């Protein structure tokens, strides 16, 4: 019987690796302090970026299915994790605005998807991995919960800077080094996702290990 968590980790890992390669190969052309990760979708390698984000979204959904099947996520945690996956798919399918041309419908949908994704994952990690919900605590759950809290702090910090910038008449995308902030938040949230995936896969292995001795009796 195949294990969704393992497949999910593999797909998510492949997507992450592809994005890292894009980041490294375009370092001289794109300022990571100001340009967002989605800028990769506008270049000639845009299809690679879309495929990478799609793999990450698919892997996240598989991890969510695994957690749900083992009754580890709960309904609200599952909905939040699937919201992250849906948001990622929206950002993969619809390109961000090319401001050299102007705003567009697909760019607006892309922005909505990114907001949904970045807001959903912190909620999913905190809800699913909160230590007081599970009798058995593991390093993966504690790591996922801690990273979920850090992700929430990222969101709160960004919202605070946006409010302060608005009061000073600054556009929200210029009130902070947007590219750097987005990358920091993305790394934190993806790490939380991977921790959830490791936990889901480990729990499946633990269950199999406990069942095997009983079957030998």
C-alpha positions as CSV (number, residue, x, y, z in Angstrom):
1,X,0.0,0.0,0.0
2,X,1.5,3.3,-1.1
3,X,2.1,6.1,1.5
4,X,0.7,9.5,0.5
5,X,3.0,11.3,2.9
6,X,6.1,9.8,1.3
7,X,4.9,10.7,-2.2
8,X,4.0,14.1,-0.9
9,X,7.4,14.7,0.5
10,X,9.0,13.6,-2.7
11,X,6.9,15.9,-4.9
12,X,7.3,18.8,-2.5
13,X,11.0,18.3,-2.4
14,X,11.3,18.2,-6.1
15,X,9.3,21.4,-6.5
16,X,11.5,23.1,-3.8
17,X,14.7,22.0,-5.5
18,X,13.5,23.4,-8.8
19,X,12.8,26.8,-7.3
20,X,16.1,26.9,-5.5
21,X,17.9,26.2,-8.9
22,X,15.9,29.1,-10.5
23,X,16.9,31.3,-7.6
24,X,20.6,30.5,-7.9
25,X,20.7,30.7,-11.7
26,X,19.0,34.1,-11.8
27,X,20.8,35.7,-8.9
28,X,22.7,38.1,-11.1
29,X,19.5,39.2,-13.0
30,X,17.0,39.5,-10.2
31,X,17.4,41.5,-7.0
32,X,16.2,39.1,-4.2
33,X,15.7,42.0,-1.8
34,X,13.0,43.6,-3.9
35,X,11.8,41.1,-6.5
36,X,9.4,38.4,-5.4
37,X,9.8,34.7,-6.1
38,X,6.9,34.8,-8.5
39,X,9.0,37.0,-10.9
40,X,10.4,33.7,-12.2
41,X,7.1,33.0,-13.7
42,X,7.4,36.0,-16.1
43,X,10.7,34.9,-17.7
44,X,11.5,32.3,-20.4
45,X,11.7,29.7,-17.6
46,X,8.2,30.5,-16.4
47,X,7.0,27.0,-17.2
48,X,9.6,25.6,-14.8
49,X,8.4,27.9,-12.0
50,X,4.8,26.9,-12.7
51,X,5.7,23.2,-12.6
52,X,7.7,23.6,-9.4
53,X,4.9,25.3,-7.6
54,X,2.5,22.8,-8.9
55,X,4.6,19.9,-7.6
56,X,4.8,21.7,-4.2
57,X,1.0,22.1,-4.2
58,X,0.4,18.5,-5.1
59,X,2.9,17.2,-2.5
60,X,1.2,19.4,0.1
61,X,-2.2,18.0,-0.8
62,X,-0.8,14.4,-0.5
63,X,0.6,15.2,3.0
64,X,-2.8,16.6,3.9
65,X,-4.5,13.5,2.7
66,X,-2.1,11.4,4.8
67,X,-2.7,13.4,7.9
68,X,-6.5,13.4,7.4
69,X,-6.6,9.6,6.9
70,X,-4.7,9.1,10.1
71,X,-7.0,11.5,11.9
72,X,-4.1,13.7,12.8
73,X,-5.2,17.0,11.1
74,X,-8.8,17.4,12.1
75,X,-11.3,19.2,9.8
76,X,-10.0,22.7,10.3
77,X,-6.4,21.7,10.0
78,X,-7.2,19.8,6.8
79,X,-9.1,22.7,5.3
80,X,-6.3,25.1,6.1
81,X,-3.7,22.8,4.5
82,X,-5.8,22.3,1.4
83,X,-6.2,26.1,1.3
84,X,-2.4,26.4,1.1
85,X,-2.4,23.8,-1.8
86,X,-5.2,25.6,-3.7
87,X,-3.5,29.0,-3.2
88,X,-0.3,27.6,-4.6
89,X,-2.1,26.1,-7.6
90,X,-3.6,29.5,-8.3
91,X,-0.1,31.1,-8.2
92,X,1.3,28.4,-10.5
93,X,-1.5,28.7,-13.1
94,X,-1.9,32.4,-13.2
95,X,1.1,34.6,-13.7
96,X,1.7,37.7,-11.5
97,X,1.3,41.1,-13.0
98,X,4.0,42.3,-15.3
99,X,4.1,45.9,-14.2
100,X,5.9,46.9,-17.4
101,X,2.6,46.2,-19.1
102,X,0.1,46.9,-16.3
103,X,-2.4,45.2,-14.0
104,X,-4.3,42.2,-15.4
105,X,-7.0,39.7,-14.3
106,X,-4.6,36.8,-14.1
107,X,-2.3,38.9,-12.0
108,X,-5.1,39.7,-9.6
109,X,-5.9,36.0,-9.3
110,X,-2.3,35.3,-8.7
111,X,-2.1,37.8,-5.9
112,X,-5.3,36.3,-4.2
113,X,-3.8,32.8,-4.5
114,X,-0.5,33.9,-2.9
115,X,-2.4,35.6,0.0
116,X,-4.5,32.5,0.5
117,X,-1.5,30.3,0.5
118,X,0.7,32.3,2.9
119,X,-2.2,32.8,5.4
120,X,-3.4,29.2,5.3
121,X,-0.1,27.4,6.0
122,X,0.6,29.0,9.4
123,X,-2.9,28.2,10.5
124,X,-2.6,24.6,9.3
125,X,0.8,24.1,11.1
126,X,-0.4,25.5,14.4
127,X,-3.8,23.7,14.3
128,X,-2.4,20.3,13.3
129,X,0.8,20.2,15.3
130,X,-0.3,21.9,18.5
131,X,1.3,19.9,21.3
132,X,-1.7,19.8,23.6
133,X,-3.9,18.0,21.0
134,X,-1.7,14.9,20.7
135,X,-0.7,12.5,23.5
136,X,2.4,11.4,21.7
137,X,4.8,14.2,20.9
138,X,7.6,13.9,18.4
139,X,10.4,16.1,17.3
140,X,8.6,16.7,14.0
141,X,5.4,17.9,15.6
142,X,7.3,20.3,17.9
143,X,9.3,21.6,14.9
144,X,6.1,22.0,12.8
145,X,4.4,23.8,15.6
146,X,7.3,26.1,16.3
147,X,7.7,27.0,12.6
148,X,3.9,27.5,12.5
149,X,4.2,30.1,15.2
150,X,7.2,31.7,13.4
151,X,5.0,31.9,10.3
152,X,2.2,33.6,12.2
153,X,4.8,36.1,13.4
154,X,5.9,36.7,9.9
155,X,2.3,37.5,8.8
156,X,1.7,39.7,11.8
157,X,5.0,41.6,11.2
158,X,4.2,42.1,7.5
159,X,0.7,43.4,8.4
160,X,2.2,45.8,11.0
161,X,4.7,47.2,8.5
162,X,2.0,47.6,5.9
163,X,-0.2,49.6,8.3
164,X,2.8,51.8,9.4
165,X,3.7,52.3,5.7
166,X,0.2,53.3,4.8
167,X,0.1,55.9,7.6
168,X,3.3,57.4,6.1
169,X,2.0,57.3,2.6
170,X,4.2,54.5,1.4
171,X,2.8,51.7,-0.9
172,X,2.8,48.4,1.0
173,X,5.3,46.8,-1.5
174,X,7.8,49.6,-0.7
175,X,7.4,49.7,3.0
176,X,9.7,46.7,3.3
177,X,12.2,44.7,1.3
178,X,9.4,42.7,-0.2
179,X,11.5,40.0,-1.9
180,X,13.6,39.3,1.2
181,X,10.6,39.2,3.5
182,X,8.6,36.9,1.1
183,X,11.6,34.5,0.9
184,X,12.0,34.4,4.6
185,X,8.3,33.7,5.1
186,X,8.3,31.1,2.3
187,X,11.3,29.2,3.8
188,X,9.6,29.1,7.2
189,X,6.3,27.9,5.9
190,X,7.8,25.3,3.6
191,X,9.9,24.0,6.4
192,X,6.7,23.7,8.6
193,X,5.1,21.7,5.7
194,X,8.0,19.4,5.4
195,X,8.0,18.8,9.2
196,X,4.3,17.8,9.0
197,X,5.1,15.5,6.1
198,X,7.9,13.8,8.1
199,X,5.6,13.4,11.0
200,X,2.9,11.8,8.8
201,X,5.3,9.4,7.2
202,X,6.9,8.5,10.6
203,X,3.5,7.8,12.2
204,X,2.8,5.4,9.4
205,X,6.0,3.6,9.9
206,X,5.5,3.5,13.7
207,X,2.0,1.9,13.2
208,X,3.4,-0.7,10.8
209,X,6.2,-1.5,13.3
210,X,3.6,-2.0,16.1
211,X,1.4,-4.2,14.0
212,X,4.1,-6.5,12.7
213,X,5.0,-8.1,16.1
214,X,1.4,-8.7,16.9
215,X,0.9,-10.5,13.6
216,X,3.8,-12.8,14.4
217,X,2.1,-14.0,17.6
